[in-house]
Amino acid sequence: MKRLFWVLLLSAMPLFWSGCAYVNLSLLSEPGPLREKVVEGEGDAKILMLDVTGIISEEKRRALGLRQETSMVDEFREALKKARRDRKIAGLVVRINSPGGTVTASDILHHEILEYRKKTGVRVVACMMDVAASGGYYVATAADEIVAHPTTITGSIGVIAMKFNVQGLFGKIGVEAEAVKSGDKKDLLSPFRPATEEEKRIVQTVIDQMQTRFVDVIIDGRKPLSREAVLKLADGRIYTAPQALELKLIDRVGYLDGAVEGLKSSLNLKN
């Protein structure tokens, strides 16, 4: 499932008058390099906060269809790359509010956080907000600690592939689909006919392999949990924050400021 992210673009076209110079007025500046914004505090040590919000995707966002912006994944990677050069950063909070996204995009963010921890030694805390499910939870498992808001919904551990079957609808309006294909399975997920049992088995094999990777990621990130325990939890259901705590999917239930204070305390930072 994809969702488009829109950014309003308003710019005045160049205006021409006979015998006069033209004026080019832009109401929205071009995207520039990432800039640091201080939210609070006065000390030299820094706690960086990055957001993972919305559908996790590598798709580049468009501004009213006129200009492509960076994707969520590109922006997150760029932020971590810049953070690696800042030796004053002592901790990282990844604020997650996402129902999930594509397998690859979620895996890239997970990998980038692990690499950041490995190369810098900086402690990372994932703070879940409204929703941190499926790919959102996948990303969170890369952190040293996971904190969930009291009303967070998480879980949905699983992989899904869906297609529409519009053969019946097309039949009612007299439309038939024909395919010329190089191989028998080239139209594997065609919406114009039911899938065969063999095709369902092929897709199921792919889903099962992706699910195995998801389970492995959780096992690596949540050491108290055994494979048997994770497999039991990974049936696609969602969990409340208290349930997730009881099941050891998270470390604490609390608020964002508590997550920051906890990180400061673990790092012995006063300012």
Backbone as CSV, one residue per row, in Angstrom:
resi,resn,N_x,N_y,N_z,CA_x,CA_y,CA_z,C_x,C_y,C_z
1,MET,0.853,-1.191,0.000,0.000,0.000,0.000,0.887,1.238,0.000
2,LYS,0.607,2.177,-0.876,1.437,3.368,-0.954,0.612,4.598,-0.624
3,ARG,1.280,5.580,-0.084,0.630,6.846,0.191,1.533,7.946,-0.327
4,LEU,0.935,8.961,-0.953,1.724,10.048,-1.505,1.901,11.131,-0.459
5,PHE,3.103,11.695,-0.422,3.397,12.790,0.491,3.508,14.063,-0.340
6,TRP,2.676,15.066,-0.008,2.634,16.291,-0.805,3.206,17.471,-0.022
7,VAL,3.949,18.315,-0.707,4.462,19.551,-0.138,3.962,20.684,-1.022
8,LEU,3.341,21.656,-0.427,2.777,22.754,-1.198,3.872,23.578,-1.855
9,LEU,3.752,23.809,-3.143,4.713,24.618,-3.886,3.979,25.789,-4.502
10,LEU,4.352,26.982,-4.125,3.758,28.180,-4.695,4.883,29.060,-5.212
11,SER,4.889,29.328,-6.498,5.923,30.204,-7.046,5.307,31.047,-8.145
12,ALA,5.707,32.283,-8.180,5.197,33.183,-9.205,6.024,33.028,-10.465
13,MET,5.362,32.907,-11.621,6.075,32.820,-12.887,6.703,34.175,-13.200
14,PRO,7.810,34.194,-13.939,8.420,35.475,-14.312,7.406,36.362,-15.036
15,LEU,7.369,37.625,-14.664,6.436,38.577,-15.256,7.200,39.489,-16.207
16,PHE,6.655,39.698,-17.402,7.339,40.506,-18.411,6.472,41.717,-18.763
17,TRP,7.118,42.840,-18.846,6.470,44.041,-19.352,7.346,44.623,-20.463
18,SER,6.749,45.237,-21.395,7.506,45.845,-22.483,8.422,46.932,-21.938
19,GLY,9.712,46.806,-22.231,10.681,47.808,-21.811,11.035,47.726,-20.346
20,CYS,10.578,46.682,-19.632,10.841,46.564,-18.198,11.570,45.259,-17.904
21,ALA,12.295,45.247,-16.801,12.933,44.009,-16.338,11.866,43.086,-15.772
22,TYR,12.180,41.803,-15.694,11.209,40.855,-15.146,11.532,40.549,-13.695
23,VAL,10.519,40.093,-12.993,10.661,39.748,-11.582,10.378,38.250,-11.426
24,ASN,11.271,37.535,-10.756,11.068,36.110,-10.479,10.931,35.967,-8.976
25,LEU,9.710,35.719,-8.527,9.426,35.655,-7.097,9.116,34.223,-6.708
26,SER,9.935,33.648,-5.827,9.697,32.290,-5.364,9.180,32.341,-3.935
27,LEU,8.036,31.723,-3.705,7.438,31.717,-2.383,7.886,30.514,-1.560
28,LEU,8.639,29.611,-2.178,9.138,28.442,-1.472,10.567,28.184,-1.901
29,SER,11.493,28.264,-0.962,12.900,28.104,-1.289,13.205,26.661,-1.660
30,GLU,14.275,26.498,-2.431,14.723,25.165,-2.801,15.194,24.417,-1.554
31,PRO,15.036,23.086,-1.540,15.526,22.323,-0.392,17.029,22.447,-0.255
32,GLY,17.497,22.718,0.935,18.918,22.869,1.184,19.444,21.759,2.060
33,PRO,20.682,21.898,2.524,21.255,20.864,3.395,20.535,20.811,4.731
34,LEU,20.612,19.658,5.386,19.979,19.499,6.696,20.588,20.457,7.700
35,ARG,19.741,21.088,8.487,20.215,22.028,9.497,19.774,21.569,10.880
36,GLU,20.648,21.737,11.829,20.371,21.339,13.204,19.502,22.393,13.889
37,LYS,18.501,21.928,14.624,17.639,22.836,15.378,17.670,22.436,16.843
38,VAL,18.046,23.365,17.702,18.110,23.094,19.131,16.710,23.246,19.738
39,VAL,16.238,22.192,20.366,14.914,22.212,20.984,14.999,22.695,22.424
40,GLU,15.966,22.182,23.168,16.153,22.614,24.544,17.549,22.229,25.005
41,GLY,17.961,22.805,26.146,19.248,22.465,26.737,20.323,23.485,26.434
42,GLU,21.367,23.487,27.273,22.441,24.458,27.118,23.828,23.817,27.156
43,GLY,23.900,22.509,27.389,25.196,21.855,27.507,25.865,21.630,26.168
44,ASP,27.129,21.182,26.212,27.872,20.885,24.987,27.437,19.556,24.379
45,ALA,27.125,18.579,25.213,26.708,17.270,24.711,25.319,17.374,24.072
46,LYS,25.108,16.592,23.043,23.848,16.652,22.305,23.140,15.303,22.315
47,ILE,21.809,15.361,22.359,20.971,14.200,22.085,20.198,14.523,20.814
48,LEU,20.450,13.746,19.782,19.816,13.973,18.488,18.466,13.269,18.439
49,MET,17.475,13.944,17.870,16.160,13.332,17.686,15.827,13.293,16.205
50,LEU,15.540,12.088,15.694,15.146,11.915,14.305,13.773,11.254,14.250
51,ASP,13.012,11.589,13.223,11.654,11.067,13.083,11.541,10.046,11.963
52,VAL,10.772,9.006,12.213,10.325,8.076,11.174,8.798,8.153,11.207
53,THR,8.242,8.914,10.277,6.813,9.223,10.309,6.145,8.831,8.995
54,GLY,5.002,8.185,9.095,4.239,7.817,7.907,4.687,6.497,7.315
55,ILE,4.247,6.241,6.085,4.588,5.009,5.388,6.086,4.985,5.102
56,ILE,6.750,3.900,5.474,8.195,3.778,5.255,8.419,3.340,3.816
57,SER,9.040,4.211,3.040,9.160,3.956,1.614,10.390,4.653,1.048
58,GLU,10.922,4.090,-0.030,12.012,4.730,-0.767,11.474,5.660,-1.850
59,GLU,10.172,5.725,-1.973,9.575,6.558,-3.019,9.862,8.031,-2.758
60,LYS,10.311,8.718,-3.776,10.596,10.142,-3.649,9.298,10.927,-3.662
61,ARG,9.200,11.858,-2.741,8.003,12.674,-2.647,8.040,13.791,-3.687
62,ARG,6.869,14.161,-4.193,6.776,15.222,-5.190,6.074,16.443,-4.620
63,ALA,6.530,17.601,-5.046,5.878,18.853,-4.675,4.922,19.240,-5.791
64,LEU,3.640,18.926,-5.603,2.605,19.194,-6.597,2.974,18.639,-7.967
65,GLY,3.716,17.557,-7.985,4.072,16.900,-9.235,5.125,17.622,-10.051
66,LEU,5.656,18.726,-9.524,6.600,19.525,-10.305,8.058,19.213,-9.983
67,ARG,8.325,18.843,-8.757,9.719,18.629,-8.369,9.793,17.484,-7.379
68,GLN,10.733,16.593,-7.589,10.900,15.473,-6.681,11.711,15.883,-5.463
69,GLU,11.214,15.522,-4.294,11.950,15.729,-3.061,12.670,14.434,-2.703
70,THR,13.479,14.469,-1.672,14.148,13.259,-1.224,13.138,12.308,-0.580
71,SER,13.437,11.040,-0.604,12.566,10.063,0.036,12.840,10.037,1.531
72,MET,11.939,9.392,2.287,12.126,9.249,3.723,13.450,8.545,4.020
73,VAL,13.736,7.485,3.275,14.954,6.718,3.502,16.198,7.561,3.229
74,ASP,16.205,8.299,2.114,17.357,9.136,1.772,17.605,10.193,2.838
75,GLU,16.527,10.820,3.310,16.666,11.881,4.302,17.200,11.331,5.628
76,PHE,16.707,10.161,6.028,17.152,9.548,7.276,18.634,9.175,7.181
77,ARG,19.033,8.600,6.062,20.435,8.220,5.874,21.344,9.443,5.876
78,GLU,20.880,10.516,5.239,21.679,11.743,5.201,21.852,12.320,6.609
79,ALA,20.778,12.261,7.401,20.849,12.776,8.769,21.850,11.976,9.603
80,LEU,21.825,10.647,9.483,22.767,9.820,10.240,24.203,10.032,9.757
81,LYS,24.357,10.241,8.462,25.697,10.498,7.922,26.275,11.784,8.502
82,LYS,25.435,12.796,8.592,25.877,14.062,9.190,26.136,13.881,10.677
83,ALA,25.302,13.091,11.343,25.451,12.873,12.785,26.759,12.160,13.111
84,ARG,27.205,11.272,12.220,28.457,10.551,12.467,29.654,11.490,12.536
85,ARG,29.542,12.647,11.897,30.657,13.612,11.892,30.626,14.545,13.098
86,ASP,29.547,14.481,13.870,29.400,15.369,15.025,29.747,14.602,16.299
87,ARG,30.940,14.844,16.821,31.415,14.112,17.999,30.723,14.554,19.289
88,LYS,29.933,15.630,19.220,29.231,16.083,20.407,27.937,15.313,20.653
89,ILE,27.488,14.545,19.667,26.260,13.769,19.836,26.538,12.578,20.733
90,ALA,25.852,12.553,21.875,26.071,11.488,22.868,24.967,10.439,22.835
91,GLY,23.817,10.794,22.297,22.700,9.864,22.257,21.765,10.191,21.109
92,LEU,20.994,9.207,20.696,20.053,9.375,19.589,18.693,8.829,19.992
93,VAL,17.662,9.634,19.790,16.277,9.194,19.975,15.620,9.130,18.607
94,VAL,15.117,7.957,18.234,14.382,7.796,16.986,12.900,7.737,17.334
95,ARG,12.194,8.788,16.956,10.761,8.883,17.262,9.977,8.260,16.103
96,ILE,9.251,7.183,16.395,8.590,6.402,15.344,7.074,6.542,15.445
97,ASN,6.477,6.934,14.340,5.020,6.986,14.232,4.666,6.479,12.837
98,SER,4.627,5.165,12.684,4.459,4.573,11.363,3.735,3.239,11.442
99,PRO,2.806,3.003,10.507,2.127,1.712,10.448,2.916,0.670,9.672
100,GLY,4.092,1.061,9.163,4.913,0.144,8.400,5.179,0.657,7.006
101,GLY,5.552,-0.231,6.120,5.880,0.165,4.758,6.452,-1.001,3.991
102,THR,7.312,-0.725,3.030,7.884,-1.796,2.234,8.966,-2.524,3.031
103,VAL,9.183,-3.784,2.684,10.178,-4.591,3.386,11.569,-3.980,3.235
104,THR,11.931,-3.623,2.020,13.285,-3.124,1.762,13.543,-1.793,2.468
105,ALA,12.597,-0.866,2.396,12.789,0.431,3.043,12.929,0.274,4.553
106,SER,12.109,-0.582,5.152,12.199,-0.831,6.591,13.544,-1.453,6.946
107,ASP,14.006,-2.375,6.110,15.275,-3.050,6.350,16.447,-2.076,6.228
108,ILE,16.358,-1.133,5.298,17.431,-0.142,5.134,17.534,0.740,6.377
109,LEU,16.407,1.234,6.880,16.449,2.079,8.084,17.003,1.294,9.264
110,HIS,16.572,0.058,9.407,17.079,-0.815,10.473,18.594,-0.958,10.353
111,HIS,19.072,-1.213,9.141,20.511,-1.380,8.893,21.281,-0.096,9.196
112,GLU,20.736,1.040,8.789,21.423,2.323,9.002,21.586,2.627,10.497
113,ILE,20.576,2.309,11.290,20.675,2.534,12.738,21.724,1.617,13.345
114,LEU,21.740,0.356,12.935,22.750,-0.583,13.446,24.155,-0.121,13.089
115,GLU,24.333,0.346,11.850,25.651,0.821,11.425,26.063,2.068,12.202
116,TYR,25.103,2.950,12.457,25.406,4.153,13.232,25.869,3.781,14.637
117,ARG,25.176,2.845,15.269,25.581,2.381,16.609,26.967,1.768,16.575
118,LYS,27.230,0.954,15.557,28.501,0.243,15.451,29.672,1.200,15.245
119,LYS,29.479,2.210,14.391,30.579,3.099,14.028,30.816,4.214,15.044
120,THR,29.786,4.553,15.812,29.925,5.685,16.743,29.903,5.276,18.208
121,GLY,29.288,4.151,18.519,29.125,3.763,19.917,28.055,4.563,20.631
122,VAL,27.300,5.369,19.887,26.247,6.204,20.469,25.043,5.336,20.839
123,ARG,24.497,5.580,22.018,23.320,4.829,22.476,22.079,5.339,21.753
124,VAL,21.238,4.406,21.291,20.040,4.756,20.529,18.801,4.261,21.270
125,VAL,17.816,5.136,21.407,16.535,4.793,22.019,15.434,5.013,20.985
126,ALA,14.614,4.006,20.768,13.448,4.147,19.899,12.254,4.516,20.762
127,CYS,11.571,5.588,20.392,10.391,6.031,21.136,9.173,5.920,20.225
128,MET,8.267,5.012,20.575,7.072,4.782,19.769,5.965,5.760,20.153
129,MET,5.302,6.295,19.149,4.223,7.239,19.395,2.862,6.566,19.165
130,ASP,2.010,7.112,18.310,0.675,6.524,18.087,0.760,5.076,17.626
131,VAL,1.503,4.878,16.541,1.609,3.554,15.937,3.063,3.273,15.586
132,ALA,3.520,2.092,15.932,4.838,1.616,15.486,4.667,0.131,15.205
133,ALA,4.006,-0.149,14.097,3.616,-1.522,13.779,4.333,-2.002,12.531
134,SER,4.411,-3.313,12.386,5.001,-3.943,11.212,6.388,-3.340,10.943
135,GLY,6.576,-2.650,9.809,7.880,-2.062,9.506,8.324,-1.047,10.534
136,GLY,7.366,-0.376,11.187,7.717,0.572,12.247,8.381,-0.129,13.412
137,TYR,7.869,-1.315,13.777,8.500,-2.088,14.848,9.816,-2.686,14.371
138,TYR,9.874,-3.101,13.116,11.095,-3.628,12.501,12.241,-2.630,12.715
139,VAL,11.987,-1.352,12.427,13.003,-0.307,12.590,13.383,-0.151,14.059
140,ALA,12.386,-0.198,14.943,12.630,0.020,16.372,13.577,-1.016,16.970
141,THR,13.566,-2.239,16.441,14.396,-3.289,17.024,15.886,-3.051,16.837
142,ALA,16.261,-2.066,16.029,17.680,-1.745,15.848,18.225,-0.909,17.002
143,ALA,17.349,-0.396,17.853,17.767,0.486,18.952,18.266,-0.317,20.151
144,ASP,19.015,0.360,21.036,19.450,-0.260,22.291,18.282,-0.457,23.241
145,GLU,17.307,0.441,23.146,16.151,0.402,24.047,14.920,0.864,23.299
146,ILE,13.771,0.252,23.607,12.507,0.640,22.994,11.553,1.121,24.079
147,VAL,11.082,2.352,23.922,10.111,2.938,24.848,8.818,3.196,24.066
148,ALA,7.693,2.785,24.603,6.405,2.991,23.945,5.543,3.948,24.752
149,HIS,4.884,4.861,24.072,3.898,5.744,24.698,2.787,4.866,25.293
150,PRO,2.167,5.286,26.393,1.118,4.447,27.008,-0.004,4.036,26.070
151,THR,-0.246,4.821,25.021,-1.341,4.500,24.104,-0.845,3.998,22.749
152,THR,0.407,3.612,22.665,0.970,3.107,21.406,0.329,1.785,20.989
153,ILE,0.153,1.628,19.684,-0.219,0.342,19.099,0.996,-0.163,18.326
154,THR,1.417,-1.374,18.616,2.599,-1.934,17.958,2.309,-3.375,17.558
155,GLY,3.351,-4.089,17.178,3.161,-5.461,16.736,2.936,-5.537,15.245
156,SER,1.877,-6.241,14.831,1.601,-6.499,13.410,2.838,-7.083,12.743
157,ILE,3.474,-8.017,13.434,4.710,-8.619,12.942,4.368,-9.608,11.839
158,GLY,4.694,-9.244,10.619,4.359,-10.113,9.502,4.549,-9.415,8.175
159,VAL,4.409,-10.175,7.105,4.571,-9.689,5.739,3.326,-10.078,4.952
160,ILE,2.880,-9.184,4.077,1.659,-9.453,3.323,1.833,-9.000,1.880
161,ALA,1.269,-9.775,0.956,1.186,-9.399,-0.452,-0.271,-9.555,-0.865
162,MET,-0.809,-8.539,-1.504,-2.228,-8.566,-1.868,-2.411,-8.210,-3.337
163,LYS,-3.498,-8.699,-3.905,-3.872,-8.303,-5.258,-5.393,-8.300,-5.362
164,PHE,-5.923,-7.526,-6.292,-7.350,-7.523,-6.566,-7.640,-8.500,-7.700
165,ASN,-8.780,-9.145,-7.623,-9.244,-9.987,-8.719,-10.482,-9.324,-9.315
166,VAL,-10.316,-8.672,-10.464,-11.413,-7.913,-11.076,-12.025,-8.655,-12.253
167,GLN,-11.738,-9.947,-12.352,-12.251,-10.720,-13.486,-13.782,-10.685,-13.544
168,GLY,-14.441,-10.863,-12.394,-15.899,-10.851,-12.364,-16.472,-9.514,-12.786
169,LEU,-15.872,-8.429,-12.312,-16.331,-7.087,-12.665,-16.175,-6.836,-14.161
170,PHE,-15.017,-7.189,-14.702,-14.783,-6.974,-16.130,-15.743,-7.814,-16.975
171,GLY,-16.064,-9.022,-16.460,-16.990,-9.866,-17.202,-18.372,-9.243,-17.314
172,LYS,-18.787,-8.523,-16.292,-20.112,-7.885,-16.295,-20.200,-6.760,-17.313
173,ILE,-19.070,-6.126,-17.595,-19.101,-4.998,-18.545,-18.533,-5.403,-19.905
174,GLY,-18.284,-6.707,-20.068,-17.866,-7.204,-21.373,-16.424,-6.939,-21.723
175,VAL,-15.562,-6.853,-20.746,-14.133,-6.616,-20.993,-13.353,-7.881,-20.662
176,GLU,-12.509,-8.308,-21.576,-11.657,-9.460,-21.362,-10.195,-9.049,-21.472
177,ALA,-9.364,-9.641,-20.631,-7.930,-9.336,-20.645,-7.179,-10.460,-21.332
178,GLU,-6.241,-10.096,-22.185,-5.389,-11.054,-22.854,-3.936,-10.696,-22.577
179,ALA,-3.101,-11.701,-22.330,-1.689,-11.461,-22.038,-0.823,-12.307,-22.947
180,VAL,0.184,-11.670,-23.539,1.212,-12.383,-24.290,2.458,-12.359,-23.427
181,LYS,2.925,-13.513,-22.986,3.986,-13.554,-21.976,5.106,-14.506,-22.368
182,SER,6.282,-14.204,-21.841,7.464,-14.998,-22.174,7.526,-16.291,-21.377
183,GLY,6.838,-16.327,-20.247,6.847,-17.514,-19.402,5.505,-17.698,-18.728
184,ASP,5.250,-18.914,-18.298,3.948,-19.256,-17.732,3.620,-18.442,-16.488
185,LYS,4.652,-18.042,-15.729,4.422,-17.356,-14.453,4.637,-15.838,-14.546
186,LYS,4.804,-15.314,-15.765,5.112,-13.886,-15.894,3.985,-13.005,-15.369
187,ASP,2.734,-13.447,-15.475,1.606,-12.664,-14.953,1.135,-13.244,-13.629
188,LEU,2.101,-13.562,-12.789,1.851,-14.260,-11.524,0.786,-13.590,-10.660
189,LEU,0.842,-12.267,-10.565,-0.092,-11.531,-9.699,-1.094,-10.724,-10.525
190,SER,-1.469,-11.254,-11.665,-2.421,-10.554,-12.524,-3.762,-10.362,-11.812
191,PRO,-4.318,-9.140,-11.875,-5.623,-8.903,-11.243,-6.788,-9.340,-12.127
192,PHE,-6.470,-9.849,-13.308,-7.528,-10.158,-14.268,-7.933,-11.628,-14.258
193,ARG,-7.385,-12.409,-13.316,-7.767,-13.818,-13.213,-7.410,-14.310,-11.814
194,PRO,-8.056,-15.378,-11.366,-7.693,-15.951,-10.067,-6.296,-16.568,-10.144
195,ALA,-5.585,-16.561,-9.020,-4.279,-17.209,-8.957,-4.462,-18.726,-8.873
196,THR,-3.582,-19.456,-9.521,-3.616,-20.909,-9.427,-3.028,-21.336,-8.082
197,GLU,-3.250,-22.582,-7.697,-2.697,-23.092,-6.442,-1.169,-23.061,-6.463
198,GLU,-0.583,-23.361,-7.628,0.874,-23.311,-7.739,1.389,-21.891,-7.545
199,GLU,0.695,-20.926,-8.115,1.106,-19.525,-7.977,0.996,-19.066,-6.523
200,LYS,-0.048,-19.511,-5.851,-0.203,-19.169,-4.433,0.946,-19.738,-3.610
201,ARG,1.383,-20.960,-3.961,2.512,-21.566,-3.242,3.801,-20.797,-3.498
202,ILE,3.981,-20.310,-4.716,5.181,-19.528,-5.045,5.232,-18.241,-4.219
203,VAL,4.120,-17.525,-4.196,4.060,-16.273,-3.438,4.216,-16.554,-1.950
204,GLN,3.604,-17.614,-1.463,3.699,-17.962,-0.048,5.142,-18.241,0.348
205,THR,5.907,-18.879,-0.538,7.320,-19.144,-0.266,8.100,-17.851,-0.087
206,VAL,7.817,-16.874,-0.953,8.478,-15.565,-0.840,8.101,-14.898,0.477
207,ILE,6.812,-14.900,0.801,6.340,-14.284,2.047,6.984,-14.958,3.254
208,ASP,7.072,-16.287,3.228,7.650,-17.024,4.347,9.123,-16.660,4.551
209,GLN,9.867,-16.473,3.453,11.276,-16.107,3.573,11.434,-14.704,4.149
210,MET,10.577,-13.781,3.710,10.603,-12.422,4.260,10.227,-12.442,5.741
211,GLN,9.262,-13.279,6.096,8.840,-13.397,7.485,9.972,-13.948,8.350
212,THR,10.711,-14.906,7.819,11.846,-15.461,8.560,12.870,-14.379,8.867
213,ARG,13.118,-13.491,7.904,14.055,-12.395,8.143,13.522,-11.450,9.214
214,PHE,12.233,-11.162,9.184,11.612,-10.294,10.187,11.800,-10.909,11.578
215,VAL,11.538,-12.198,11.688,11.692,-12.888,12.966,13.146,-12.849,13.429
216,ASP,14.084,-13.067,12.509,15.508,-13.036,12.858,15.929,-11.657,13.377
217,VAL,15.387,-10.612,12.746,15.696,-9.236,13.173,15.232,-9.007,14.605
218,ILE,14.039,-9.492,14.933,13.515,-9.326,16.293,14.353,-10.116,17.291
219,ILE,14.722,-11.336,16.932,15.536,-12.168,17.828,16.872,-11.491,18.116
220,ASP,17.488,-10.908,17.082,18.770,-10.216,17.274,18.627,-8.969,18.139
221,GLY,17.506,-8.262,17.958,17.326,-7.005,18.683,16.722,-7.158,20.061
222,ARG,15.989,-8.245,20.286,15.305,-8.447,21.565,15.829,-9.736,22.198
223,LYS,17.046,-9.680,22.695,17.768,-10.865,23.179,17.010,-11.730,24.191
224,PRO,16.182,-11.164,25.071,15.479,-12.057,26.016,14.515,-13.020,25.343
225,LEU,14.097,-12.705,24.120,13.089,-13.514,23.451,13.717,-14.668,22.671
226,SER,13.148,-15.850,22.806,13.599,-17.009,22.045,12.894,-17.023,20.690
227,ARG,13.407,-17.852,19.781,12.768,-17.973,18.473,11.328,-18.477,18.617
228,GLU,11.128,-19.425,19.506,9.786,-19.963,19.712,8.825,-18.882,20.184
229,ALA,9.301,-18.024,21.076,8.448,-16.944,21.598,8.100,-15.947,20.498
230,VAL,9.100,-15.578,19.684,8.856,-14.615,18.608,7.905,-15.188,17.566
231,LEU,8.100,-16.450,17.202,7.215,-17.078,16.220,5.769,-17.083,16.701
232,LYS,5.587,-17.256,17.985,4.240,-17.252,18.545,3.624,-15.855,18.472
233,LEU,4.457,-14.818,18.632,3.962,-13.439,18.607,3.768,-12.917,17.190
234,ALA,4.465,-13.538,16.236,4.510,-13.011,14.870,3.400,-13.580,13.995
235,ASP,2.159,-13.467,14.448,1.035,-13.933,13.644,0.255,-12.779,13.034
236,GLY,0.834,-11.561,13.116,0.210,-10.397,12.486,-0.671,-9.571,13.400
237,ARG,-0.926,-10.037,14.622,-1.818,-9.288,15.507,-1.120,-8.051,16.066
238,ILE,-1.904,-7.087,16.522,-1.364,-5.871,17.117,-1.417,-5.969,18.636
239,TYR,-0.581,-5.150,19.309,-0.497,-5.171,20.763,-0.539,-3.741,21.303
240,THR,-1.126,-3.588,22.471,-1.045,-2.313,23.177,0.321,-2.215,23.837
241,ALA,0.663,-1.032,24.320,1.950,-0.852,24.990,2.099,-1.759,26.213
242,PRO,1.092,-1.841,27.107,1.229,-2.758,28.245,1.398,-4.212,27.823
243,GLN,0.668,-4.627,26.783,0.823,-5.996,26.297,2.228,-6.224,25.750
244,ALA,2.728,-5.261,24.978,4.064,-5.382,24.394,5.133,-5.454,25.480
245,LEU,4.941,-4.716,26.572,5.885,-4.751,27.681,5.876,-6.123,28.345
246,GLU,4.689,-6.651,28.556,4.570,-7.966,29.184,5.199,-9.057,28.316
247,LEU,5.103,-8.888,27.009,5.635,-9.878,26.074,7.107,-9.638,25.730
248,LYS,7.699,-8.599,26.335,9.116,-8.257,26.146,9.438,-7.763,24.736
249,LEU,8.430,-7.238,24.043,8.675,-6.617,22.747,9.254,-5.215,22.912
250,ILE,9.032,-4.603,24.076,9.569,-3.282,24.384,10.208,-3.328,25.768
251,ASP,10.914,-2.236,26.134,11.598,-2.196,27.429,10.843,-1.390,28.480
252,ARG,10.178,-0.329,28.031,9.482,0.522,28.997,8.254,1.140,28.359
253,VAL,7.299,1.525,29.201,6.161,2.333,28.778,6.350,3.714,29.386
254,GLY,6.293,4.737,28.570,6.508,6.086,29.083,6.312,7.119,27.992
255,TYR,6.648,8.355,28.324,6.479,9.457,27.393,7.814,9.849,26.777
256,LEU,7.749,10.691,25.758,8.957,11.098,25.043,9.956,11.782,25.966
257,ASP,9.463,12.683,26.817,10.388,13.372,27.717,11.033,12.396,28.692
258,GLY,10.279,11.356,29.082,10.850,10.336,29.954,11.929,9.536,29.246
259,ALA,11.724,9.277,27.948,12.727,8.557,27.167,14.008,9.366,27.070
260,VAL,13.859,10.692,26.881,15.029,11.569,26.804,15.745,11.630,28.151
261,GLU,14.972,11.775,29.223,15.576,11.826,30.548,16.274,10.511,30.894
262,GLY,15.656,9.402,30.498,16.280,8.108,30.733,17.580,7.965,29.993
263,LEU,17.624,8.501,28.771,18.853,8.448,27.971,19.928,9.332,28.610
264,LYS,19.527,10.513,29.066,20.477,11.397,29.738,21.044,10.735,30.974
265,SER,20.177,10.080,31.721,20.609,9.421,32.954,21.598,8.289,32.664
266,SER,21.308,7.485,31.621,22.186,6.371,31.283,23.547,6.852,30.793
267,LEU,23.583,8.091,30.272,24.832,8.650,29.761,25.501,9.581,30.779
268,ASN,24.886,9.709,31.970,25.394,10.603,33.009,25.498,12.046,32.521
269,LEU,24.471,12.487,31.814,24.438,13.851,31.287,23.479,14.686,32.136
270,LYS,23.942,15.837,32.600,23.081,16.748,33.358,22.559,17.863,32.455
271,ASN,23.428,18.354,31.603,23.053,19.431,30.676,23.166,18.924,29.249
